[in-house]
Amino acid sequence: MNKTFSNNLMQSEPTTKEFSILSYIEQNSDATQRELSEHVGVSLGMINILLKRLVKKGLVKIERLQPNSVKYFLTPQGIASKLERTYGYIVRTYRELSLFKRSIKGVFHSLITDRNKDRVWFFGPDDDFVLVVCELLTSDFPELEERILTEQEQVKALLKKEPNSILLTWNAECFSYIESLGVTPVHILSKVTVLETKDNDYV
């Protein structure tokens, strides 16, 4: 991407609400202002202002089909700007995920020691977060990979057999369930430090 074009993109970079409009128009060229209003979550008046701003930035073109009917198109610059914003979002997401995993790993190392390792278990729903737990255990505590429980009955049976078990969870409902069994679990996320990132969310 040449320097001039890159500078133009930076100058016309859409805000979060404008980006939402661009994405919706790209998928729905026959979108109405009312549909855009419902999608973005702002008033019709604000949608009108945002559309005018996008037109002024050269990101959207409006074609009048009939007196009361218009069609919205992304200009080449609008398409490029959306792609640039999407790329940035993906990069930021992976960066934040990497930082999050590093923080979780630090929590594991602070909670799991050679002295208590044999008593540590994990309990939580079979969701996407459990994949993160598995990945980190595979990397740092492979001997604990088989100690992930996803069913309440498994936890009940474990505590009946090994009442001194240390249970780590990442889910509020699972935390409450363990407490109801008379055991105080550790909520992993309560010990995680997540760096907040500010997005361009003004209108």
C-alpha positions, 0 to 999 in steps of 0.5 A: 500500500503506497504512503499516500493511499495509507495516509488517506485511509488513516484520515478517513478511518471510520469510527466504531458506529461508522464501521458497523454501518459499512459492514451492514451496507456491504452485506445489505446494499438495499439497507434502509436507514431504519434497518441501519438504525436498528443494527447500529442501535442509534436513532434515525437522525443519528444514522442520517448524520453518520451516513452524511459523514461517510459520504463526505469521507468518500467511503459511501455513495448514495444512489437515488432510485426513486424519490423515496428510495435510495441505495447505498454502496461502499466506494473503493475507498470505503471497502479498503477502509473496512478491510483495514479496520477489520485487519486491525481488529483481528490483530488486536484480538490476537494480541489481547488473547495472547496477553490473556493466556499469559495472564492465565498461565501466571495464575496457574503457576501461582496456584499449582505447586509441587506440594498441591499438584496431586490435589488440583482439579478443574471444573467448568462447562465444556466451552471455548474457555476449556480449550484455553485451559487444555492448551495451557495445561498441555504446555506447562502441566501435562500431568493435569490434562486429565483433571478437567471435569465438566459434569456436576456428578463428576465433582460430587463423586470426586469430593466424596472420594477426595474431600481435600481436592483443590477445585479451580473454575472459570464459571460463576455457576460452577463456583456456586455449585462447588460452594454448595457442596461445602468446598471453597473453589478458586475462580481463575478469572478473579485472579486474572489481570486483563489490560483494557483496550479503548476502541474508537467508539465515538460517533 
